């Protein structure tokens, strides 16, 4: 579960209080459920609108969402669509670490079963500091 936080402001730096954020599957208009907390409390209890988080008086908007790559649509205080931020990666780092550990364990077991020990003709590696490799990380799970 990813905890999204952002401060909404205009180009002059004025905070946008009472605005809404909605999450959709990237490249679609399919709305993704968002929650008020990690216990999956529906956001409607906080914002008054299903699956839309409302910014507070400081322009801060926050919500919880299942891990994934999404787009975020923004609406003004009157509920009118304003803009979309695309390709937003929302992945809980501890969950990614757990998956990476599991993958590393599986690779080690496969190497041991095949008589390999790494360092042979094929020695897989992945530089996680290079953002271009994020697609490979997502495919590995």
N, CA, C and O atoms as a DFTB+ gen file, in Angstrom:
564 C
 N C O
     1  1       0.858      -1.167       0.000
     2  2       0.000       0.000       0.000
     3  2       0.905       1.231       0.000
     4  3       1.802       1.353       0.834
     5  1       0.661       2.129      -0.934
     6  2       1.475       3.329      -1.074
     7  2       0.783       4.529      -0.432
     8  3      -0.417       4.729      -0.616
     9  1       1.538       5.323       0.321
    10  2       1.007       6.525       0.952
    11  2       1.414       7.728       0.092
    12  3       2.580       8.123       0.078
    13  1       0.456       8.295      -0.612
    14  2       0.692       9.433      -1.504
    15  2       0.460      10.722      -0.735
    16  3      -0.553      10.864      -0.050
    17  1       1.392      11.667      -0.844
    18  2       1.230      12.993      -0.268
    19  2       1.736      14.017      -1.276
    20  3       2.719      13.785      -1.979
    21  1       1.053      15.142      -1.333
    22  2       1.445      16.200      -2.259
    23  2       0.817      17.511      -1.792
    24  3      -0.278      17.515      -1.230
    25  1       1.505      18.607      -2.023
    26  2       0.946      19.925      -1.748
    27  2       0.555      20.549      -3.076
    28  3       1.384      20.692      -3.974
    29  1      -0.708      20.917      -3.194
    30  2      -1.213      21.504      -4.429
    31  2      -1.088      23.019      -4.367
    32  3      -1.492      23.650      -3.390
    33  1      -0.518      23.598      -5.431
    34  2      -0.388      25.053      -5.501
    35  2      -0.455      25.493      -6.956
    36  3      -0.238      24.703      -7.875
    37  1      -0.761      26.772      -7.143
    38  2      -0.779      27.307      -8.504
    39  2       0.610      27.814      -8.879
    40  3       1.550      27.693      -8.093
    41  1       0.743      28.379     -10.076
    42  2       2.052      28.834     -10.555
    43  2       2.630      29.955      -9.704
    44  3       3.844      30.157      -9.694
    45  1       1.784      30.683      -8.993
    46  2       2.247      31.764      -8.112
    47  2       2.664      31.247      -6.741
    48  3       3.200      32.001      -5.930
    49  1       2.419      29.962      -6.478
    50  2       2.768      29.373      -5.198
    51  2       1.644      29.397      -4.174
    52  3       1.827      28.957      -3.039
    53  1       0.485      29.907      -4.566
    54  2      -0.666      29.912      -3.655
    55  2      -1.197      28.492      -3.511
    56  3      -1.357      27.786      -4.506
    57  1      -1.472      28.067      -2.271
    58  2      -1.989      26.708      -2.063
    59  2      -3.414      26.598      -2.600
    60  3      -4.170      27.569      -2.625
    61  1      -3.749      25.398      -3.024
    62  2      -5.072      25.119      -3.582
    63  2      -5.872      24.301      -2.574
    64  3      -5.909      23.072      -2.644
    65  1      -6.490      24.976      -1.668
    66  2      -7.289      24.358      -0.625
    67  2      -8.630      23.903      -1.186
    68  3      -9.248      24.599      -1.991
    69  1      -9.071      22.726      -0.752
    70  2     -10.373      22.221      -1.167
    71  2     -10.387      21.567      -2.537
    72  3     -11.455      21.213      -3.038
    73  1      -9.229      21.398      -3.151
    74  2      -9.137      20.711      -4.443
    75  2      -9.159      19.200      -4.207
    76  3      -8.959      18.729      -3.088
    77  1      -9.405      18.457      -5.275
    78  2      -9.512      17.003      -5.193
    79  2      -8.495      16.317      -6.092
    80  3      -8.124      16.831      -7.147
    81  1      -8.053      15.143      -5.652
    82  2      -7.179      14.284      -6.448
    83  2      -7.850      12.930      -6.591
    84  3      -8.396      12.389      -5.630
    85  1      -7.804      12.394      -7.795
    86  2      -8.410      11.097      -8.118
    87  2      -7.374      10.272      -8.873
    88  3      -6.650      10.811      -9.711
    89  1      -7.295       8.996      -8.594
    90  2      -6.320       8.114      -9.224
    91  2      -7.011       7.247     -10.271
    92  3      -8.082       6.690     -10.028
    93  1      -6.373       7.144     -11.451
    94  2      -6.882       6.276     -12.510
    95  2      -5.750       5.386     -13.019
    96  3      -4.575       5.741     -12.926
    97  1      -6.118       4.234     -13.553
    98  2      -5.133       3.361     -14.184
    99  2      -4.483       4.138     -15.326
   100  3      -5.183       4.792     -16.099
   101  1      -3.166       4.076     -15.443
   102  2      -2.466       4.797     -16.504
   103  2      -3.023       4.433     -17.868
   104  3      -3.246       3.262     -18.176
   105  1      -3.245       5.458     -18.678
   106  2      -3.715       5.261     -20.046
   107  2      -5.190       4.938     -20.166
   108  3      -5.662       4.611     -21.255
   109  1      -5.939       5.023     -19.058
   110  2      -7.370       4.713     -19.087
   111  2      -8.130       5.782     -18.297
   112  3      -7.549       6.747     -17.801
   113  1      -9.422       5.581     -18.198
   114  2     -10.246       6.434     -17.339
   115  2     -10.801       5.626     -16.166
   116  3     -11.719       6.073     -15.478
   117  1     -10.239       4.435     -15.940
   118  2     -10.689       3.558     -14.867
   119  2     -10.217       4.081     -13.516
   120  3      -9.017       4.127     -13.246
   121  1     -11.160       4.474     -12.674
   122  2     -10.847       5.016     -11.355
   123  2     -10.384       3.903     -10.426
   124  3     -10.962       2.816     -10.393
   125  1      -9.336       4.196      -9.678
   126  2      -8.745       3.246      -8.743
   127  2      -9.207       3.607      -7.328
   128  3      -9.194       4.784      -6.968
   129  1      -9.608       2.636      -6.531
   130  2     -10.001       2.931      -5.143
   131  2      -8.833       3.516      -4.352
   132  3      -7.718       2.997      -4.408
   133  1      -9.090       4.589      -3.620
   134  2      -8.096       5.161      -2.716
   135  2      -8.692       5.199      -1.316
   136  3      -9.910       5.188      -1.136
   137  1      -7.802       5.243      -0.328
   138  2      -8.227       5.102       1.056
   139  2      -7.657       6.218       1.935
   140  3      -6.652       6.844       1.595
   141  1      -8.307       6.451       3.052
   142  2      -7.895       7.494       3.987
   143  2      -6.707       7.058       4.847
   144  3      -5.975       7.896       5.372
   145  1      -6.520       5.749       4.988
   146  2      -5.432       5.240       5.827
   147  2      -5.047       3.835       5.379
   148  3      -5.688       3.251       4.505
   149  1      -4.001       3.307       5.986
   150  2      -3.510       1.972       5.629
   151  2      -4.475       0.865       6.037
   152  3      -4.319      -0.278       5.606
   153  1      -5.471       1.188       6.862
   154  2      -6.484       0.207       7.263
   155  2      -7.621       0.120       6.249
   156  3      -8.617      -0.563       6.487
   157  1      -7.475       0.806       5.125
   158  2      -8.427       0.792       4.004
   159  2      -9.757       1.468       4.331
   160  3     -10.808       1.046       3.848
   161  1      -9.709       2.510       5.145
   162  2     -10.904       3.310       5.407
   163  2     -11.246       4.082       4.145
   164  3     -10.395       4.807       3.631
   165  1     -12.463       3.951       3.627
   166  2     -12.819       4.661       2.393
   167  2     -12.579       6.173       2.512
   168  3     -12.930       6.785       3.521
   169  1     -11.987       6.759       1.489
   170  2     -11.643       8.186       1.502
   171  2     -12.883       9.071       1.564
   172  3     -12.795      10.223       1.989
   173  1     -14.028       8.556       1.149
   174  2     -15.254       9.350       1.146
   175  2     -15.581       9.875       2.541
   176  3     -16.196      10.932       2.679
   177  1     -15.173       9.140       3.575
   178  2     -15.427       9.579       4.944
   179  2     -14.648      10.828       5.324
   180  3     -15.015      11.522       6.272
   181  1     -13.577      11.121       4.597
   182  2     -12.751      12.288       4.859
   183  2     -13.062      13.416       3.876
   184  3     -13.191      14.578       4.262
   185  1     -13.178      13.052       2.600
   186  2     -13.331      14.062       1.548
   187  2     -14.776      14.374       1.184
   188  3     -15.071      15.432       0.629
   189  1     -15.676      13.443       1.502
   190  2     -17.070      13.627       1.112
   191  2     -17.370      13.183      -0.308
   192  3     -18.514      13.257      -0.758
   193  1     -16.338      12.718      -1.023
   194  2     -16.497      12.267      -2.414
   195  2     -15.803      10.913      -2.554
   196  3     -14.655      10.758      -2.137
   197  1     -16.490       9.941      -3.135
   198  2     -15.915       8.613      -3.316
   199  2     -14.679       8.665      -4.204
   200  3     -14.701       9.261      -5.281
   201  1     -13.612       8.040      -3.747
   202  2     -12.358       7.892      -4.483
   203  2     -11.716       9.202      -4.923
   204  3     -11.010       9.249      -5.930
   205  1     -11.965      10.260      -4.162
   206  2     -11.272      11.530      -4.372
   207  2     -10.802      12.052      -3.025
   208  3     -11.583      12.173      -2.082
   209  1      -9.515      12.358      -2.952
   210  2      -8.947      12.947      -1.746
   211  2      -9.052      14.461      -1.858
   212  3      -8.869      15.020      -2.939
   213  1      -9.344      15.121      -0.752
   214  2      -9.531      16.577      -0.737
   215  2      -8.350      17.246      -0.044
   216  3      -7.930      16.814       1.029
   217  1      -7.816      18.301      -0.655
   218  2      -6.699      19.017      -0.043
   219  2      -7.181      19.829       1.153
   220  3      -8.294      20.354       1.160
   221  1      -6.318      19.921       2.163
   222  2      -6.663      20.659       3.381
   223  2      -6.369      22.156       3.203
   224  3      -6.071      22.598       2.093
   225  1      -6.449      22.917       4.260
   226  2      -6.254      24.372       4.173
   227  2      -4.834      24.746       3.764
   228  3      -4.591      25.875       3.340
   229  1      -3.894      23.811       3.887
   230  2      -2.511      24.042       3.471
   231  2      -2.242      23.514       2.060
   232  3      -1.105      23.546       1.589
   233  1      -3.288      23.028       1.388
   234  2      -3.140      22.485       0.043
   235  2      -2.613      21.071       0.014
   236  3      -2.313      20.542      -1.055
   237  1      -2.496      20.449       1.180
   238  2      -1.953      19.093       1.249
   239  2      -3.046      18.061       0.960
   240  3      -4.141      18.114       1.520
   241  1      -2.720      17.140       0.087
   242  2      -3.632      16.041      -0.212
   243  2      -2.873      14.747       0.074
   244  3      -1.696      14.621      -0.263
   245  1      -3.554      13.793       0.695
   246  2      -2.915      12.508       0.963
   247  2      -3.945      11.389       0.912
   248  3      -5.122      11.570       1.221
   249  1      -3.448      10.227       0.509
   250  2      -4.301       9.042       0.453
   251  2      -3.419       7.809       0.351
   252  3      -2.208       7.909       0.153
   253  1      -4.037       6.651       0.488
   254  2      -3.370       5.366       0.336
   255  2      -3.960       4.663      -0.878
   256  3      -5.160       4.754      -1.140
   257  1      -3.106       3.961      -1.615
   258  2      -3.538       3.267      -2.829
   259  2      -2.690       2.006      -2.998
   260  3      -1.547       1.955      -2.545
   261  1      -3.250       1.000      -3.645
   262  2      -2.488      -0.215      -3.939
   263  2      -1.301       0.145      -4.828
   264  3      -1.384       1.061      -5.646
   265  1      -0.205      -0.578      -4.661
   266  2       0.991      -0.314      -5.459
   267  2       0.693      -0.404      -6.953
   268  3      -0.052      -1.279      -7.395
   269  1       1.277       0.501      -7.719
   270  2       1.122       0.470      -9.162
   271  2       1.574       1.767      -9.807
   272  3       2.027       2.689      -9.129
   273  1       1.447       1.825     -11.119
   274  2       1.733       3.032     -11.895
   275  2       0.401       3.617     -12.333
   276  3      -0.406       2.939     -12.969
   277  1       0.178       4.868     -11.993
   278  2      -1.124       5.487     -12.205
   279  2      -1.005       6.880     -12.804
   280  3       0.091       7.412     -12.985
   281  1      -2.153       7.448     -13.103
   282  2      -2.283       8.862     -13.414
   283  2      -3.125       9.474     -12.305
   284  3      -3.990       8.812     -11.732
   285  1      -2.864      10.750     -12.006
   286  2      -3.633      11.453     -10.983
   287  2      -4.354      12.608     -11.677
   288  3      -3.734      13.442     -12.337
   289  1      -5.670      12.637     -11.513
   290  2      -6.477      13.725     -12.070
   291  2      -6.827      14.688     -10.946
   292  3      -7.156      14.276      -9.834
   293  1      -6.750      15.976     -11.256
   294  2      -7.010      17.020     -10.270
   295  2      -8.255      17.802     -10.648
   296  3      -8.494      18.106     -11.816
   297  1      -9.056      18.126      -9.610
   298  2     -10.304      18.865      -9.770
   299  2     -10.289      20.050      -8.813
   300  3      -9.788      19.938      -7.694
   301  1     -10.836      21.183      -9.247
   302  2     -10.890      22.343      -8.359
   303  2     -11.939      22.124      -7.273
   304  3     -12.592      21.081      -7.231
   305  1     -12.096      23.122      -6.391
   306  2     -13.017      22.985      -5.253
   307  2     -14.461      22.802      -5.695
   308  3     -15.269      22.256      -4.944
   309  1     -14.802      23.251      -6.907
   310  2     -16.154      23.075      -7.441
   311  2     -16.332      21.710      -8.103
   312  3     -17.418      21.384      -8.582
   313  1     -15.250      20.907      -8.127
   314  2     -15.326      19.572      -8.724
   315  2     -15.096      19.553     -10.219
   316  3     -15.362      18.542     -10.869
   317  1     -14.604      20.655     -10.784
   318  2     -14.354      20.738     -12.227
   319  2     -12.938      20.255     -12.534
   320  3     -11.971      20.653     -11.883
   321  1     -12.842      19.388     -13.542
   322  2     -11.541      18.834     -13.942
   323  2     -10.585      19.960     -14.336
   324  3     -10.972      20.907     -15.021
   325  1      -9.308      19.838     -13.886
   326  2      -8.297      20.846     -14.198
   327  2      -7.110      20.300     -14.984
   328  3      -6.697      20.895     -15.979
   329  1      -6.560      19.167     -14.541
   330  2      -5.384      18.613     -15.228
   331  2      -5.142      17.175     -14.770
   332  3      -5.747      16.692     -13.813
   333  1      -4.223      16.501     -15.499
   334  2      -3.827      15.138     -15.163
   335  2      -2.315      15.045     -15.117
   336  3      -1.623      15.558     -15.997
   337  1      -1.808      14.388     -14.087
   338  2      -0.382      14.054     -14.008
   339  2      -0.281      12.579     -14.381
   340  3      -0.878      11.733     -13.714
   341  1       0.466      12.259     -15.434
   342  2       0.530      10.882     -15.927
   343  2       1.768      10.145     -15.430
   344  3       2.742      10.745     -14.977
   345  1       1.690       8.833     -15.533
   346  2       2.806       7.935     -15.212
   347  2       3.425       8.217     -13.848
   348  3       4.624       8.472     -13.736
   349  1       2.593       8.168     -12.818
   350  2       3.058       8.378     -11.450
   351  2       3.291       7.009     -10.812
   352  3       2.357       6.226     -10.636
   353  1       4.536       6.735     -10.472
   354  2       4.877       5.454      -9.832
   355  2       4.516       5.534      -8.357
   356  3       5.012       6.397      -7.632
   357  1       3.650       4.630      -7.919
   358  2       3.224       4.587      -6.517
   359  2       3.501       3.187      -5.979
   360  3       2.649       2.300      -6.013
   361  1       4.709       3.027      -5.487
   362  2       5.154       1.729      -4.974
   363  2       5.707       1.904      -3.574
   364  3       6.578       2.743      -3.346
   365  1       5.211       1.127      -2.650
   366  2       5.725       1.137      -1.287
   367  2       7.105       0.492      -1.307
   368  3       7.240      -0.669      -1.694
   369  1       8.126       1.230      -0.894
   370  2       9.505       0.757      -0.982
   371  2       9.743      -0.502      -0.158
   372  3      10.530      -1.354      -0.573
   373  1       9.099      -0.650       0.983
   374  2       9.309      -1.861       1.782
   375  2       8.732      -3.081       1.070
   376  3       9.297      -4.171       1.157
   377  1       7.616      -2.910       0.368
   378  2       7.042      -4.020      -0.401
   379  2       7.963      -4.391      -1.563
   380  3       8.139      -5.571      -1.866
   381  1       8.548      -3.386      -2.210
   382  2       9.491      -3.666      -3.297
   383  2      10.720      -4.399      -2.775
   384  3      11.219      -5.329      -3.409
   385  1      11.196      -3.974      -1.622
   386  2      12.354      -4.636      -1.030
   387  2      12.043      -6.100      -0.728
   388  3      12.864      -6.976      -0.997
   389  1      10.870      -6.368      -0.174
   390  2      10.468      -7.750       0.113
   391  2      10.435      -8.583      -1.169
   392  3      10.877      -9.732      -1.180
   393  1       9.913      -8.000      -2.240
   394  2       9.853      -8.718      -3.521
   395  2      11.248      -8.956      -4.083
   396  3      11.530     -10.019      -4.638
   397  1      12.121      -7.959      -3.937
   398  2      13.476      -8.100      -4.435
   399  2      14.228      -9.194      -3.664
   400  3      14.968      -9.973      -4.264
   401  1      14.046      -9.253      -2.366
   402  2      14.672     -10.299      -1.557
   403  2      14.165     -11.678      -2.005
   404  3      14.956     -12.610      -2.153
   405  1      12.865     -11.808      -2.217
   406  2      12.293     -13.081      -2.667
   407  2      12.846     -13.472      -4.037
   408  3      13.159     -14.639      -4.275
   409  1      12.963     -12.500      -4.929
   410  2      13.495     -12.774      -6.265
   411  2      14.955     -13.203      -6.187
   412  3      15.366     -14.148      -6.860
   413  1      15.733     -12.510      -5.366
   414  2      17.149     -12.850      -5.193
   415  2      17.297     -14.263      -4.638
   416  3      18.178     -15.009      -5.067
   417  1      16.450     -14.631      -3.697
   418  2      16.468     -15.972      -3.121
   419  2      16.145     -17.019      -4.182
   420  3      16.786     -18.069      -4.234
   421  1      15.157     -16.739      -5.026
   422  2      14.800     -17.680      -6.105
   423  2      15.938     -17.832      -7.103
   424  3      16.229     -18.946      -7.539
   425  1      16.585     -16.730      -7.470
   426  2      17.705     -16.785      -8.413
   427  2      18.839     -17.614      -7.816
   428  3      19.430     -18.442      -8.511
   429  1      19.147     -17.402      -6.544
   430  2      20.220     -18.162      -5.886
   431  2      19.890     -19.648      -5.875
   432  3      20.767     -20.481      -6.103
   433  1      18.621     -19.987      -5.609
   434  2      18.209     -21.396      -5.592
   435  2      18.332     -22.011      -6.981
   436  3      18.765     -23.155      -7.118
   437  1      17.956     -21.262      -8.006
   438  2      18.082     -21.765      -9.378
   439  2      19.544     -21.947      -9.764
   440  3      19.899     -22.936     -10.406
   441  1      20.387     -21.006      -9.380
   442  2      21.816     -21.140      -9.666
   443  2      22.392     -22.370      -8.973
   444  3      23.166     -23.114      -9.575
   445  1      22.025     -22.587      -7.721
   446  2      22.530     -23.743      -6.974
   447  2      22.045     -25.046      -7.602
   448  3      22.803     -26.010      -7.709
   449  1      20.768     -25.072      -8.019
   450  2      20.207     -26.290      -8.607
   451  2      20.829     -26.598      -9.962
   452  3      20.912     -27.760     -10.360
   453  1      21.269     -25.556     -10.673
   454  2      21.835     -25.784     -12.006
   455  2      23.349     -25.970     -11.951
   456  3      23.995     -26.153     -12.983
   457  1      23.906     -25.922     -10.753
   458  2      25.351     -26.095     -10.621
   459  2      26.110     -24.800     -10.845
   460  3      27.340     -24.775     -10.811
   461  1      25.377     -23.738     -11.070
   462  2      26.026     -22.430     -11.270
   463  2      26.296     -21.788      -9.938
   464  3      25.768     -22.194      -8.903
   465  1      27.104     -20.807      -9.988
   466  2      27.409     -20.092      -8.754
   467  2      27.529     -18.620      -9.016
   468  3      28.129     -17.879      -8.237
   469  1      26.956     -18.201     -10.113
   470  2      27.136     -16.807     -10.485
   471  2      28.521     -16.630     -11.058
   472  3      29.403     -17.443     -10.783
   473  1      28.733     -15.634     -11.817
   474  2      30.046     -15.371     -12.378
   475  2      30.350     -16.197     -13.610
   476  3      31.426     -16.056     -14.190
   477  1      29.420     -17.067     -14.032
   478  2      29.620     -17.841     -15.238
   479  2      29.341     -16.994     -16.468
   480  3      29.407     -15.766     -16.414
   481  1      29.030     -17.648     -17.567
   482  2      28.747     -16.931     -18.802
   483  2      27.537     -16.021     -18.631
   484  3      27.446     -14.969     -19.263
   485  1      26.618     -16.433     -17.778
   486  2      25.434     -15.608     -17.533
   487  2      25.367     -15.267     -16.058
   488  3      25.124     -16.131     -15.216
   489  1      25.583     -14.023     -15.763
   490  2      25.537     -13.567     -14.385
   491  2      24.634     -12.337     -14.332
   492  3      25.092     -11.224     -14.591
   493  1      23.347     -12.527     -13.999
   494  2      22.409     -11.415     -14.057
   495  2      22.721     -10.350     -13.012
   496  3      23.100     -10.641     -11.878
   497  1      22.546      -9.119     -13.441
   498  2      22.657      -8.006     -12.508
   499  2      21.705      -6.914     -12.969
   500  3      21.345      -6.837     -14.143
   501  1      21.311      -6.089     -12.042
   502  2      20.368      -5.022     -12.352
   503  2      20.735      -3.811     -11.509
   504  3      20.703      -3.861     -10.280
   505  1      21.082      -2.732     -12.179
   506  2      21.432      -1.496     -11.487
   507  2      20.155      -0.755     -11.146
   508  3      19.585      -0.077     -12.001
   509  1      19.687      -0.878      -9.882
   510  2      18.435      -0.262      -9.467
   511  2      18.539       1.256      -9.352
   512  3      17.520       1.943      -9.268
   513  1      19.763       1.783      -9.347
   514  2      19.904       3.236      -9.282
   515  2      19.635       3.876     -10.643
   516  3      19.451       5.090     -10.732
   517  1      19.612       3.073     -11.694
   518  2      19.334       3.574     -13.038
   519  2      17.836       3.476     -13.289
   520  3      17.301       2.372     -13.396
   521  1      17.144       4.620     -13.384
   522  2      15.682       4.633     -13.511
   523  2      15.202       3.906     -14.757
   524  3      14.046       3.491     -14.823
   525  1      16.087       3.747     -15.755
   526  2      15.676       3.017     -16.963
   527  2      15.406       1.551     -16.678
   528  3      14.741       0.880     -17.468
   529  1      15.913       1.042     -15.557
   530  2      15.722      -0.362     -15.211
   531  2      14.434      -0.620     -14.443
   532  3      14.137      -1.770     -14.119
   533  1      13.664       0.417     -14.145
   534  2      12.440       0.223     -13.366
   535  2      11.463      -0.696     -14.088
   536  3      10.715      -1.434     -13.448
   537  1      11.468      -0.655     -15.427
   538  2      10.569      -1.552     -16.161
   539  2      10.932      -3.006     -15.934
   540  3      10.047      -3.860     -15.879
   541  1      12.222      -3.307     -15.802
   542  2      12.647      -4.673     -15.566
   543  2      12.265      -5.128     -14.170
   544  3      11.879      -6.279     -13.964
   545  1      12.375      -4.221     -13.217
   546  2      11.995      -4.530     -11.850
   547  2      10.509      -4.873     -11.790
   548  3      10.118      -5.825     -11.114
   549  1       9.682      -4.104     -12.491
   550  2       8.240      -4.358     -12.488
   551  2       7.935      -5.694     -13.156
   552  3       7.034      -6.410     -12.720
   553  1       8.679      -6.038     -14.213
   554  2       8.423      -7.287     -14.920
   555  2       8.857      -8.509     -14.117
   556  3       8.343      -9.609     -14.317
   557  1       9.795      -8.309     -13.218
   558  2      10.332      -9.439     -12.470
   559  2       9.333     -10.011     -11.470
   560  3       9.506     -11.136     -11.002
   561  1       8.325      -9.274     -11.147
   562  2       7.390      -9.714     -10.121
   563  2       6.151     -10.162     -10.775
   564  3       5.212     -10.580     -10.098
